[in-house]
């Protein structure tokens, strides 16, 4: 770990510690029924997630998030390569893609409930459908902007079909794929929580919503804290994977410094 990254790490730790200290002091007094002290929040977090309700709520949420995000990535890459590889297809599909990606995610919840009920399939559908479009657009732009010399070299060496896709196109657009995945991952967590609050019998979103309805404020905050940690952890994990997979790109752009 070089000096610059180490300084950034210490800065993150310092800012986080400062914010936690400020929250601890601010919430120590009486701030109304919607707020509770930090020790009470942490106690509720420990009681709920270590590990009383982990299997009941956290595991189903992680399964839904994983399935939906995986489908979004697979569909987004496939559709993006198709759209980006042909100018004709790009022009014909642009109005349709613009319309579908502009649909508010919340407006799709009634449709998904009619089609799939309140089970896992409904959450997976919402996450996959909404989260695939940032990946589609990034991949399509990446394909369209590929270096002409590289493509000509591939043709001269008779690299065609699946070999061209596997050894030329996908590695070249991998930074674009991860750019779309970073956007989609944040959206996936938001959609997971929203769908579980609207129609579900378990999950972290369901737990937070039910805690609010029953005025179990410490449990509500425990769920909110877990969601924040989940989003932060997933984003950090994706950054680690991107840094390893796209090491050539991070060296080229200086992002590894």
Rosetta blueprint (number, residue, H / E / L):
1 X L
2 X L
3 X H
4 X H
5 X H
6 X H
7 X H
8 X H
9 X H
10 X H
11 X H
12 X H
13 X H
14 X H
15 X H
16 X H
17 X H
18 X H
19 X H
20 X H
21 X H
22 X H
23 X H
24 X H
25 X H
26 X H
27 X L
28 X L
29 X L
30 X L
31 X L
32 X L
33 X L
34 X L
35 X L
36 X L
37 X L
38 X H
39 X H
40 X H
41 X H
42 X H
43 X H
44 X H
45 X H
46 X H
47 X H
48 X H
49 X H
50 X H
51 X H
52 X H
53 X L
54 X H
55 X H
56 X H
57 X H
58 X H
59 X H
60 X H
61 X H
62 X H
63 X H
64 X H
65 X H
66 X H
67 X H
68 X H
69 X H
70 X H
71 X H
72 X H
73 X H
74 X H
75 X H
76 X H
77 X H
78 X H
79 X H
80 X H
81 X H
82 X H
83 X H
84 X H
85 X H
86 X L
87 X H
88 X H
89 X H
90 X H
91 X H
92 X H
93 X H
94 X H
95 X H
96 X H
97 X H
98 X H
99 X H
100 X H
101 X H
102 X H
103 X L
104 X L
105 X H
106 X H
107 X H
108 X H
109 X H
110 X H
111 X H
112 X H
113 X H
114 X H
115 X H
116 X H
117 X L
118 X L
119 X L
120 X H
121 X H
122 X H
123 X H
124 X H
125 X H
126 X H
127 X H
128 X H
129 X H
130 X H
131 X H
132 X H
133 X H
134 X H
135 X H
136 X H
137 X H
138 X H
139 X H
140 X H
141 X H
142 X H
143 X H
144 X H
145 X L
146 X L
147 X L
148 X H
149 X H
150 X H
151 X H
152 X H
153 X H
154 X H
155 X H
156 X H
157 X L
158 X L
159 X L
160 X L
161 X H
162 X H
163 X H
164 X H
165 X H
166 X H
167 X H
168 X H
169 X H
170 X H
171 X H
172 X H
173 X H
174 X H
175 X H
176 X H
177 X H
178 X H
179 X H
180 X H
181 X H
182 X H
183 X H
184 X H
185 X H
186 X H
187 X H
188 X H
189 X H
190 X H
191 X H
192 X H
193 X H
194 X H
195 X H
196 X H
197 X H
198 X H
199 X L
200 X L
201 X L
202 X L
203 X L
204 X H
205 X H
206 X H
207 X H
208 X H
209 X H
210 X H
211 X H
212 X H
213 X H
214 X L
215 X L
216 X L
217 X H
218 X H
219 X H
220 X H
221 X H
222 X H
223 X H
224 X H
225 X H
226 X H
227 X H
228 X H
229 X H
230 X H
231 X H
232 X H
233 X H
234 X H
235 X H
236 X H
237 X H
238 X H
239 X H
240 X H
241 X H
242 X H
243 X H
244 X H
245 X H
246 X L
247 X H
248 X H
249 X H
250 X H
251 X H
252 X H
253 X H
254 X L
255 X L
256 X L
257 X L
